[in-house]
Amino acid sequence: MTSSMSRKGGAPTITAIACRALLALLSSLLFRPALAQPALQHKYVICSGTESEKLTSGTLWLYSYSWYGLQHFKLASIQNGLAVVPLDVNRLKREVDPHPNTDAYVLVVQTGEHMWYRTPDIPQDRFWTDLPGAISSLGKTTTLPTRETQLILPPPTKRHITLLYPDGRPKAGMDLTVSEFLWNYNHCAGHEGLPLGSFRTDEKGTIEVLAPLVPLYLDVEYFHNVGTGPAGVAYSANSGMKIGPEETVVAKEEWETAGHHR
């Protein structure tokens, strides 16, 4: 009895030491997968044009579209250039709840009422398997010593759009709204884009729009001559015009039917 009590109250036995060592080893092995999991969020320092031009404020949006319409989801706010972006894909999918037939995704940075930066269209399978890569397609990225990612957006450009009649006369004094082209392949064929504002053409038929070099959409009506018949000249009416990413664009169209030129 005395010998048994002495062993309980004395130094740990070899068996006890071995058990503790085994438990420590198992604990370290169990925790390793958790430590290896990717971060669930990442910090981006977002600039416009140069690394010294941090965005004062803004929003990072996720747009998705299908034949059934356009959806958008706020990924992060931008304050003093910093955006903390969630990267937990499974959780994001639940929160975004995209349409099952989504055709593509577009990431958009909005800064101010009429300034937008967008990615090219991203197929849904590639978007969800490489979310950081999708964000990087907004501009140029660099890893900072702080482990944050610096994202430099392309600088906006002064875009010049000139509207002329087929004979070269300017369409002066025309009011139109302009947006960055986003999506119009939906059930109502209506365009949904990123608004750049309302404009009026000058005496040369020109407007100046500040925007990145991406396709634009002009909310205008114009006509095509489709021939003549017993009632005279026939026209087809067209609504909305998509133009390319060029800095300068000239569009020659019939802005009114014959006899109604202003």
QUIPE-V946906 format. One record per backbone hydrogen bond with DSSP energy under -0.5 kcal/mol. CO is the residue of the C=O (numbers start at 1). NH is the residue of the N-H. E is the energy in kcal/mol with one decimal. If there is no record, write none. Layout:
co:CO nh:NH e:E
co:CO nh:NH e:E
This chain:
co:1 nh:5 e:-2.2
co:2 nh:6 e:-1.9
co:3 nh:7 e:-1.6
co:4 nh:8 e:-1.5
co:5 nh:9 e:-1.8
co:6 nh:10 e:-1.0
co:13 nh:17 e:-2.1
co:14 nh:18 e:-2.2
co:15 nh:19 e:-2.2
co:16 nh:20 e:-2.2
co:17 nh:21 e:-2.1
co:18 nh:22 e:-2.2
co:19 nh:23 e:-2.5
co:20 nh:24 e:-2.3
co:21 nh:25 e:-2.1
co:22 nh:26 e:-2.6
co:23 nh:27 e:-2.4
co:24 nh:28 e:-2.0
co:25 nh:29 e:-2.0
co:26 nh:30 e:-2.4
co:27 nh:31 e:-2.0
co:28 nh:32 e:-1.0
co:29 nh:33 e:-0.6
co:30 nh:34 e:-0.5
co:31 nh:35 e:-2.0
co:32 nh:36 e:-1.7
co:33 nh:37 e:-0.6
co:34 nh:37 e:-0.9
co:40 nh:87 e:-2.9
co:40 nh:88 e:-0.9
co:42 nh:85 e:-3.0
co:43 nh:149 e:-2.3
co:44 nh:46 e:-0.7
co:44 nh:83 e:-2.6
co:45 nh:151 e:-2.9
co:46 nh:55 e:-2.3
co:47 nh:49 e:-0.5
co:47 nh:153 e:-3.1
co:48 nh:50 e:-1.8
co:50 nh:53 e:-1.5
co:52 nh:54 e:-1.0
co:53 nh:48 e:-2.7
co:55 nh:81 e:-1.7
co:56 nh:80 e:-2.7
co:58 nh:78 e:-2.7
co:59 nh:61 e:-0.6
co:59 nh:110 e:-2.8
co:60 nh:75 e:-2.5
co:60 nh:76 e:-1.5
co:61 nh:63 e:-0.5
co:61 nh:108 e:-2.4
co:62 nh:73 e:-2.2
co:63 nh:106 e:-2.6
co:64 nh:71 e:-3.1
co:65 nh:103 e:-2.8
co:65 nh:104 e:-1.2
co:66 nh:69 e:-1.8
co:67 nh:187 e:-2.2
co:69 nh:66 e:-2.2
co:71 nh:64 e:-2.5
co:73 nh:62 e:-2.9
co:73 nh:75 e:-0.7
co:75 nh:86 e:-0.5
co:76 nh:60 e:-3.1
co:77 nh:79 e:-0.5
co:78 nh:58 e:-1.3
co:79 nh:82 e:-2.2
co:81 nh:46 e:-3.6
co:82 nh:79 e:-2.2
co:83 nh:44 e:-2.9
co:83 nh:85 e:-0.7
co:85 nh:42 e:-2.1
co:87 nh:89 e:-1.4
co:88 nh:92 e:-2.6
co:89 nh:93 e:-2.6
co:90 nh:94 e:-1.5
co:91 nh:95 e:-2.1
co:92 nh:96 e:-3.5
co:93 nh:97 e:-2.3
co:99 nh:102 e:-1.9
co:104 nh:65 e:-1.9
co:105 nh:122 e:-2.5
co:106 nh:63 e:-3.1
co:107 nh:119 e:-1.9
co:108 nh:61 e:-3.6
co:108 nh:110 e:-0.6
co:109 nh:117 e:-2.2
co:110 nh:59 e:-2.2
co:115 nh:111 e:-2.3
co:116 nh:212 e:-0.6
co:117 nh:109 e:-2.8
co:122 nh:105 e:-2.5
co:123 nh:127 e:-2.3
co:124 nh:128 e:-1.9
co:125 nh:129 e:-0.9
co:126 nh:130 e:-1.0
co:127 nh:130 e:-0.7
co:130 nh:134 e:-1.9
co:131 nh:135 e:-2.2
co:132 nh:136 e:-2.2
co:133 nh:137 e:-1.1
co:135 nh:138 e:-1.8
co:136 nh:139 e:-1.6
co:138 nh:154 e:-0.6
co:140 nh:152 e:-3.2
co:142 nh:144 e:-0.6
co:142 nh:150 e:-3.5
co:144 nh:147 e:-2.4
co:148 nh:144 e:-3.1
co:148 nh:150 e:-0.5
co:149 nh:45 e:-2.8
co:149 nh:151 e:-0.6
co:150 nh:142 e:-1.9
co:150 nh:152 e:-0.6
co:151 nh:47 e:-2.9
co:151 nh:153 e:-0.7
co:152 nh:140 e:-2.4
co:153 nh:49 e:-2.8
co:157 nh:159 e:-1.1
co:157 nh:211 e:-2.4
co:159 nh:161 e:-0.5
co:159 nh:209 e:-3.0
co:160 nh:249 e:-2.6
co:161 nh:207 e:-2.3
co:162 nh:164 e:-0.5
co:162 nh:251 e:-3.0
co:163 nh:171 e:-2.8
co:164 nh:253 e:-2.3
co:165 nh:168 e:-2.3
co:169 nh:165 e:-3.2
co:170 nh:172 e:-1.2
co:171 nh:174 e:-0.6
co:174 nh:201 e:-2.0
co:176 nh:199 e:-3.1
co:177 nh:219 e:-2.6
co:178 nh:196 e:-3.0
co:178 nh:197 e:-0.8
co:179 nh:217 e:-3.1
co:180 nh:194 e:-1.8
co:183 nh:192 e:-2.6
co:184 nh:186 e:-1.4
co:186 nh:189 e:-1.3
co:192 nh:183 e:-1.4
co:193 nh:195 e:-0.7
co:194 nh:180 e:-2.7
co:197 nh:178 e:-2.4
co:199 nh:176 e:-2.5
co:201 nh:173 e:-1.9
co:202 nh:205 e:-2.3
co:205 nh:163 e:-3.2
co:206 nh:202 e:-2.0
co:207 nh:161 e:-2.2
co:209 nh:159 e:-3.8
co:209 nh:211 e:-0.7
co:211 nh:157 e:-2.2
co:212 nh:214 e:-2.1
co:215 nh:181 e:-2.1
co:216 nh:243 e:-2.5
co:217 nh:179 e:-2.0
co:217 nh:219 e:-0.5
co:218 nh:220 e:-1.7
co:218 nh:241 e:-2.2
co:219 nh:177 e:-0.6
co:220 nh:240 e:-3.7
co:222 nh:238 e:-2.9
co:223 nh:254 e:-1.1
co:224 nh:226 e:-0.5
co:224 nh:236 e:-2.2
co:227 nh:234 e:-3.6
co:229 nh:232 e:-1.9
co:232 nh:229 e:-2.2
co:234 nh:226 e:-2.6
co:234 nh:227 e:-0.6
co:236 nh:224 e:-1.9
co:238 nh:222 e:-2.1
co:241 nh:218 e:-3.2
co:243 nh:216 e:-1.3
co:247 nh:160 e:-2.6
co:249 nh:162 e:-2.7
co:250 nh:252 e:-0.5
co:251 nh:164 e:-2.9
co:251 nh:253 e:-0.6
co:253 nh:255 e:-0.9
co:254 nh:223 e:-3.1
co:257 nh:260 e:-2.0
